[in-house]
Amino acid sequence: MHELAATSADRPDVTVLYASMTATPRELGEVSMTLVPPALSPREREVLNELARGATYADIAAALFVSENTVKTHVSSLYTKLAASRRSEALKIARSFRLL
């Protein structure tokens, strides 16, 4: 029964197992330089511009003639597309992609 037990010397190192699936620092740098900005709908762009202006959801809803819930839906979609979790982060990312 002891013959079936594998020792740590018999198993490859985890870094060896996943080396081919893990990006090197150089590859990561190249990818970040070639990221494509997310495709935003015209309405999402309008909402984004209003957010950058500092408008509240109520202000945006009034300016765009939609409900606050619709604004919240657009903002949620923007956060998802920009991989952001708050307004300042979304605006920073949008600026880096020159969406503003």
N, C-alpha and C positions, 0 to 999 in steps of 0.2 A: 504494500500500500504506500510505503514511503517513496517508492520509485516514481509514482505518478505526481507527487507534489513537486511543483516547480519552485526553484529558488530564484531570488532576484537576479542572479547572474544569468539565468536562462531566459529572462524576459528583456526585450529591448527597452531602452530608456524612452520615456514618454516624448521627449523632445525629438528623438529620431522618428518615432511613429508619426508625429504631426508636422514635421519639418516641411514636407512637400505641400501642405495645406495652409501654411502660415506665411503671410506676406512679410518680406524683409523690410527693414526701415526704408531702404531705397525704393522698393516697390510702393510702399505706402505714400512716400513723397511724390512719386510719379502719378499715382492715382489722384491725390488731392489736387494736383495741378490740372488734371483733365476732367474734373467733375463737371457735369452738365447741369445748368440751372434747372430747377423744376419748372414744368409747364404750368403756368397759372392761367385761369380763365380771366376774361376781361373784368368780371365782377370782383374776383379775388384781388386783382391788381388795384381796383378802385378802393377796396377795403384796406389793402396794405398801405396805400398812399394816405388814407385817412388815419390809420394807426400811426403812421410816421408823423403826421401832423399833430398827434397827441389827442385826437378826438376820442370821446367816450363811445361806448356801444350805442347809447341813445342818440348821440350826435351823428354817428355814422348812419344809423337807421333813418333818421330824419333827412339827412343829405341825400341818401340813395333811395328814399321812398320805399323802404322795406321794414319788416318788423325787427325788433332786437334779437328775436330768436334766429332769424335768417342771418343776421350779422354774426351771431355766435357760431352758427354752422359754418359760415365762410372763414371765420377766424380759426376754428378747429381744423378745417381743411388746410388752411395756410400753415398752421403749426405742424401738421402731419407732413405736408410736402417739404417744409423747410427743416424738419427734424428739430423743432424747437419746443420748449415747454412754457415759455412766457414771452410777453411782448418785446422786451428789450433784446432777448436772444433772437427772436424772429427777425427783428429789424436789422440786427447786426449781420445775420446770415444773408438777408435780402440785399443789404448794401454790398456785401462781399461778392454777390452774384450780379451786382449792378441792376437789380430789379427796381430800385428806387432812383 
